[in-house]
Amino acid sequence: MHKRANVTLKTVAATAGCSIAVASTVLNGSRGNTKVSDPMRRKILGLAAELGYHPNSASQMLKTRRSTTLGIYVQPKSWRSLSNDYEMAIFRGVEQAARDRNYNLLVLNISSRNLPDICAEKIAESRIDGVILIHSDSNAEWVDRLLRVSSNVVAIDQPAEQFGLSRVVFDNRAAVELAVKTLLELGHRRIGFIADCTTHGVDSRLREDAFLDCVRQGIVDADPALLFNRTRCKPLPNIEERYCELEGERGFRYLMSLPEPPTAIITYNSLVGVSVLREARRAGIEVPRDLSVIGIDYCEFTNFIDPTLSVIDHVLTEMGRAGTEMLIDLIEQKISAPALRSFSPLYRPGNSVAPPR
């Protein structure tokens, strides 16, 4: 049997010897009381493939009033783009879930140039059924405007609650506690922490606060000097600079210049951790023999450095998948907004951690 041009559902049904309703149930997922036997289902699917049948998306959209397309939006800002490891890790999960649920993706901006109003415009035009926000600012006014157009909005890795906004979040506090626990079990108590010295976003602030709580509670050495943050970083790096690299350099030098340096350092992200490893090598300090280092957030490139960096994984791909499934469930009215799902951290051991000497 050869593929034909302009094969319709009626053609497939006639060839299979069934009603159009039966063929539609199998090929288009039509809802109703039509029951289809497994042999007939296999026959219809086989014939559709042989004939080259493709569902008419325009017709389906008229029936369901859905485009089966999801928008992806990254808020314009320095160091935010789908070409970055962070956003791409989330996007991989988004793509997997969309494929599994038979939805298309419309990327609304590649390098964060389009303004946020494009999200509401595409929903209003019925070009997309909902939108996934990656790296949006906490409680941004434009998100409130978007939610007034549609509640089919999910922000991935958005730690701050915003009225009406569905979110997939990461337990930043648990990530620091897991890093501390890992080092304590190896025998470390004098543990330093390098915090965000630039924008001081909600997630990085939560990580810094979690470490300070460990200090206050005496879980680690109760020395406030072991925290390197904005107050000790001079000069403050500019957001346009390679600030993670600078934070690692300055944080390492500060901590190792203390009268009693730490035996281990936790960095608020893995890029800072890589910078610490480089500075340790330059200073002749061997990791992990002389100093242990753990970074928060996993990036693939940490496997290509020596020693490999031990990290607390942010599980971004899993969060991207979960956020997409949440959005589709909102669109299909299987759940109500605002929805929330939280992910716990995962320890990925590298070669940068060992018991203190």
C-alpha positions as CSV (number, residue, x, y, z in Angstrom):
1,M,0.0,0.0,0.0
2,H,1.4,3.4,-1.0
3,K,1.0,6.6,0.9
4,R,-1.6,8.9,-0.6
5,A,-1.8,12.7,-0.7
6,N,-4.4,14.4,1.6
7,V,-5.3,11.3,3.5
8,T,-8.3,12.1,5.8
9,L,-9.8,10.3,8.8
10,K,-12.6,9.2,6.6
11,T,-10.1,7.5,4.2
12,V,-8.5,5.6,7.1
13,A,-11.9,4.5,8.5
14,A,-13.0,3.2,5.1
15,T,-9.8,1.3,4.6
16,A,-10.0,-0.2,8.0
17,G,-13.7,-1.1,7.7
18,C,-14.7,0.9,10.8
19,S,-16.7,4.1,11.6
20,I,-15.1,7.5,11.6
21,A,-15.8,7.7,15.3
22,V,-13.8,4.6,16.0
23,A,-10.9,5.9,13.9
24,S,-11.0,9.2,15.6
25,T,-10.9,7.6,19.0
26,V,-7.7,5.8,18.1
27,L,-5.9,8.5,16.1
28,N,-7.1,11.7,17.7
29,G,-7.8,10.6,21.2
30,S,-11.5,11.7,20.9
31,R,-13.5,11.4,24.0
32,G,-16.9,9.6,24.1
33,N,-18.4,6.2,24.6
34,T,-16.8,4.6,21.6
35,K,-15.0,1.4,22.5
36,V,-12.3,-0.1,20.4
37,S,-10.8,-3.6,20.5
38,D,-7.1,-4.1,20.6
39,P,-6.9,-5.8,17.2
40,M,-8.9,-3.0,15.6
41,R,-6.7,-0.4,17.3
42,R,-3.6,-2.0,16.0
43,K,-5.1,-2.3,12.5
44,I,-6.1,1.4,12.4
45,L,-2.7,2.6,13.6
46,G,-0.9,0.4,11.1
47,L,-3.1,1.6,8.2
48,A,-2.7,5.2,9.3
49,A,1.1,4.8,9.2
50,E,1.0,3.1,5.8
51,L,-1.3,5.7,4.2
52,G,0.6,8.6,5.7
53,Y,-2.3,10.0,7.8
54,H,-1.6,13.0,10.0
55,P,-4.2,14.6,12.2
56,N,-5.6,18.0,11.0
57,S,-4.3,20.3,13.8
58,A,-6.5,23.2,12.7
59,S,-9.6,21.0,12.9
60,Q,-8.6,19.6,16.3
61,M,-8.0,23.1,17.6
62,L,-11.5,24.1,16.5
63,K,-13.0,21.2,18.4
64,T,-10.9,21.3,21.6
65,R,-10.2,25.1,21.5
66,R,-6.6,24.3,22.3
67,S,-3.5,24.8,20.2
68,T,-1.6,21.9,22.0
69,T,1.3,24.3,22.1
70,L,3.2,25.5,25.2
71,G,5.2,28.8,25.3
72,I,8.7,28.9,26.9
73,Y,9.8,32.3,28.2
74,V,13.1,33.4,29.9
75,Q,12.9,36.9,31.4
76,P,15.4,39.3,29.9
77,K,18.4,39.8,32.1
78,S,22.2,39.4,32.0
79,W,23.3,35.7,32.0
80,R,19.8,34.4,31.2
81,S,19.4,32.5,28.0
82,L,18.3,29.1,26.8
83,S,21.9,28.7,25.6
84,N,23.1,28.7,29.2
85,D,23.5,25.4,31.1
86,Y,21.0,26.3,33.8
87,E,18.1,27.1,31.4
88,M,19.0,24.3,29.0
89,A,18.9,21.7,31.8
90,I,15.3,22.8,32.6
91,F,14.4,22.9,28.9
92,R,15.5,19.3,28.4
93,G,12.9,18.2,30.9
94,V,10.3,20.5,29.4
95,E,11.0,19.0,25.9
96,Q,10.7,15.4,27.2
97,A,7.4,16.0,29.0
98,A,5.9,17.9,26.1
99,R,6.8,15.1,23.7
100,D,5.3,12.4,26.0
101,R,2.1,14.4,26.3
102,N,1.9,15.2,22.6
103,Y,2.3,19.0,23.0
104,N,4.4,21.3,20.8
105,L,6.7,24.0,22.1
106,L,7.0,27.6,21.1
107,V,10.1,29.3,22.3
108,L,9.2,32.9,22.9
109,N,12.8,34.1,23.2
110,I,16.2,32.5,22.7
111,S,18.5,35.1,24.2
112,S,16.0,37.0,26.4
113,R,15.3,39.8,24.0
114,N,11.5,39.7,23.8
115,L,9.7,41.7,26.5
116,P,7.3,39.8,28.9
117,D,4.1,41.1,27.2
118,I,4.7,38.5,24.4
119,C,3.5,35.8,26.8
120,A,0.0,37.3,27.2
121,E,-0.1,38.2,23.5
122,K,0.4,34.6,22.4
123,I,-2.2,33.3,24.8
124,A,-4.7,35.9,23.7
125,E,-4.1,35.0,20.1
126,S,-4.6,31.3,20.9
127,R,-1.1,30.6,19.6
128,I,-0.3,28.9,23.0
129,D,-2.4,27.3,25.7
130,G,-0.1,28.3,28.5
131,V,3.4,29.4,29.3
132,I,6.4,28.1,31.3
133,L,8.5,30.8,32.9
134,I,12.2,30.1,33.5
135,H,14.2,32.4,35.7
136,S,11.4,35.0,36.2
137,D,11.9,37.6,39.0
138,S,10.0,37.1,42.2
139,N,6.7,38.9,42.4
140,A,7.3,40.7,39.1
141,E,4.4,42.9,38.1
142,W,4.3,41.6,34.6
143,V,3.6,38.1,35.9
144,D,0.5,39.5,37.7
145,R,-0.6,41.0,34.4
146,L,-0.1,37.6,32.7
147,L,-2.1,35.8,35.3
148,R,-5.0,38.1,34.7
149,V,-5.0,36.8,31.1
150,S,-4.7,33.1,32.0
151,S,-4.0,31.0,35.0
152,N,-2.2,28.5,32.8
153,V,1.2,29.7,33.8
154,V,3.9,27.7,35.6
155,A,7.2,29.2,36.9
156,I,10.0,26.7,37.3
157,D,12.5,27.1,40.1
158,Q,10.7,30.1,41.5
159,P,11.2,30.1,45.2
160,A,9.0,33.1,46.1
161,E,5.2,32.6,46.4
162,Q,3.1,34.9,44.1
163,F,-0.6,35.0,44.2
164,G,-2.2,32.7,41.6
165,L,1.1,31.5,40.2
166,S,1.7,27.7,39.9
167,R,5.3,26.9,40.8
168,V,7.9,24.1,40.8
169,V,10.4,24.8,43.5
170,F,13.7,23.5,44.9
171,D,14.4,23.1,48.6
172,N,17.4,25.5,48.9
173,R,17.6,25.2,52.6
174,A,17.7,21.4,52.4
175,A,20.5,21.7,49.8
176,V,22.8,23.5,52.3
177,E,21.8,21.2,55.1
178,L,22.7,18.2,53.0
179,A,26.1,19.7,52.1
180,V,26.8,20.4,55.8
181,K,25.7,16.9,56.8
182,T,27.9,15.3,54.2
183,L,31.0,17.2,55.5
184,L,30.1,16.6,59.1
185,E,29.9,12.9,58.6
186,L,33.5,13.0,57.2
187,G,34.7,14.8,60.3
188,H,34.7,18.5,59.2
189,R,33.4,21.1,61.6
190,R,35.3,24.3,60.5
191,I,33.3,24.8,57.3
192,G,33.3,28.0,55.2
193,F,30.6,29.3,52.9
194,I,30.9,31.5,49.8
195,A,27.6,33.3,49.2
196,D,26.2,35.4,46.4
197,C,27.9,38.8,46.2
198,T,25.8,40.3,43.4
199,T,22.1,40.2,42.9
200,H,21.3,38.3,46.1
201,G,18.3,36.6,44.6
202,V,15.8,34.7,46.7
203,D,17.3,31.3,46.2
204,S,20.9,32.4,47.1
205,R,19.6,34.3,50.1
206,L,17.8,31.1,51.3
207,R,21.1,29.2,51.0
208,E,23.1,31.9,52.9
209,D,20.4,32.0,55.6
210,A,20.5,28.2,55.9
211,F,24.2,28.2,56.5
212,L,23.9,31.0,59.1
213,D,21.4,28.9,60.9
214,C,23.9,26.0,61.0
215,V,26.4,28.5,62.5
216,R,24.0,29.9,65.1
217,Q,22.9,26.4,66.2
218,G,26.5,25.2,66.6
219,I,26.1,22.5,64.0
220,V,29.3,23.8,62.4
221,D,32.0,25.9,64.0
222,A,30.2,29.0,65.4
223,D,32.5,31.5,63.8
224,P,30.7,34.2,61.7
225,A,34.0,34.9,59.9
226,L,33.5,31.7,58.0
227,L,30.8,33.3,55.8
228,F,32.0,35.2,52.8
229,N,29.3,37.4,51.3
230,R,28.7,41.0,50.0
231,T,30.0,42.6,53.2
232,R,33.4,41.0,52.8
233,C,33.7,41.0,49.0
234,K,35.7,44.1,47.9
235,P,35.2,45.3,45.3
236,L,31.7,44.0,44.6
237,P,31.6,42.2,41.2
238,N,29.4,43.7,38.5
239,I,26.6,41.5,37.2
240,E,28.0,42.1,33.7
241,E,31.3,40.5,34.7
242,R,32.1,36.8,35.2
243,Y,31.0,37.3,38.7
244,C,30.9,33.6,39.8
245,E,34.6,33.3,38.9
246,L,35.4,36.5,40.9
247,E,33.3,35.3,43.9
248,G,35.3,32.1,43.9
249,E,38.6,33.8,43.7
250,R,37.9,36.4,46.4
251,G,36.0,34.0,48.6
252,F,38.8,31.4,48.6
253,R,41.5,34.1,49.3
254,Y,39.5,35.5,52.2
255,L,38.7,32.2,53.8
256,M,42.2,30.8,53.5
257,S,43.7,34.0,55.0
258,L,41.8,33.5,58.3
259,P,44.0,32.8,61.3
260,E,42.3,29.3,61.3
261,P,41.2,28.5,57.7
262,P,38.3,26.2,57.1
263,T,39.0,22.5,56.3
264,A,36.0,22.6,53.8
265,I,34.2,25.2,51.7
266,I,30.6,25.1,50.4
267,T,29.8,27.4,47.5
268,Y,26.4,28.7,46.7
269,N,26.7,27.5,43.2
270,S,28.9,25.1,41.3
271,L,30.5,27.8,39.0
272,V,31.9,29.4,42.2
273,G,33.0,25.9,43.3
274,V,35.0,25.4,40.1
275,S,36.7,28.8,40.6
276,V,37.7,27.7,44.2
277,L,39.2,24.6,42.8
278,R,41.3,26.6,40.3
279,E,42.4,29.0,43.0
280,A,43.4,26.2,45.3
281,R,45.6,24.7,42.6
282,R,47.2,28.1,42.0
283,A,47.9,28.4,45.8
284,G,49.4,24.9,46.0
285,I,46.6,23.6,48.1
286,E,45.6,20.1,47.2
287,V,41.9,19.2,47.0
288,P,40.7,17.1,48.7
289,R,43.8,16.3,50.8
290,D,44.2,19.8,52.2
291,L,40.7,21.3,51.5
292,S,37.3,19.8,50.7
293,V,34.9,21.7,48.3
294,I,31.2,21.2,47.6
295,G,29.1,23.3,45.2
296,I,25.4,23.6,45.0
297,D,23.8,23.0,41.5
298,Y,25.0,20.4,39.1
299,C,26.5,21.3,35.7
300,E,27.8,18.7,33.2
301,F,31.2,20.5,32.9
302,T,32.0,19.7,36.5
303,N,32.8,16.2,35.3
304,F,35.6,17.5,33.1
305,I,37.7,19.2,35.7
306,D,40.3,17.6,38.0
307,P,39.3,16.9,40.7
308,T,35.7,16.6,39.7
309,L,33.5,18.8,41.9
310,S,31.2,17.2,44.5
311,V,27.8,18.9,44.1
312,I,24.4,19.1,45.6
313,D,22.2,18.6,42.5
314,H,19.5,21.0,41.8
315,V,17.7,18.3,39.6
316,L,16.7,21.0,37.0
317,T,15.8,18.5,34.3
318,E,13.4,16.7,36.6
319,M,11.9,20.1,37.6
320,G,11.4,21.0,34.0
321,R,9.6,17.8,33.3
322,A,7.4,18.2,36.4
323,G,6.6,21.9,35.5
324,T,5.5,20.9,32.0
325,E,3.3,18.1,33.2
326,M,1.8,20.5,35.8
327,L,1.0,23.1,33.0
328,I,-0.6,20.5,30.8
329,D,-2.7,19.3,33.7
330,L,-3.8,22.9,34.3
331,I,-4.7,23.3,30.6
332,E,-6.6,20.0,30.6
333,Q,-8.3,21.0,33.8
334,K,-7.0,18.0,35.7
335,I,-5.8,20.2,38.5
336,S,-6.5,23.8,39.7
337,A,-4.2,26.8,40.0
338,P,-2.2,27.6,41.9
339,A,-0.4,24.3,42.0
340,L,2.9,23.6,43.8
341,R,5.6,20.9,43.7
342,S,8.8,20.9,45.7
343,F,12.0,19.0,44.8
344,S,14.6,17.8,47.3
345,P,18.4,18.0,46.7
346,L,20.5,15.1,45.6
347,Y,24.2,14.6,46.5
348,R,26.5,13.8,43.6
349,P,29.9,12.8,44.9
350,G,32.9,13.9,43.0
351,N,36.6,13.8,43.9
352,S,36.7,17.1,45.8
353,V,35.7,15.9,49.3
354,A,37.6,13.8,51.8
355,P,38.0,13.6,55.7
356,P,40.1,16.5,57.2
357,R,43.8,15.7,57.8
